[in-house]
Amino acid sequence: MTLGWKLFAVFLAFIAILATVIVVAFRERARSRTIADGDLKAQQDQDARVMATVFFSIAGGMLLTLLTAWLVFF
């Protein structure tokens, strides 16, 4: 497998992470329309789900950066 194909695989993994974050964010936004204005617990739960997805995707992006550096330099 050439370096170009390996980097393409990393790029596809990045796109998958990005798509996951976007899907979760839009799904939670659509759900927010059904949450009552006074339901603070449901709003906090929704925020927690979005933040967990964002922070785990940041960690995934960092791992992809390390993988890319390893593929290019070693």
URCORBEL-V870694 format. One record per helix or strand of 3 or more residues. SS is the DSSP state (a for helix, b for strand). FROM is the first residue (numbers start at 1). LEN is the number of residues. If there is no record, write none. Layout:
((SS FROM LEN) (SS FROM LEN))
//
This chain:
((a 3 30) (a 40 34))
//
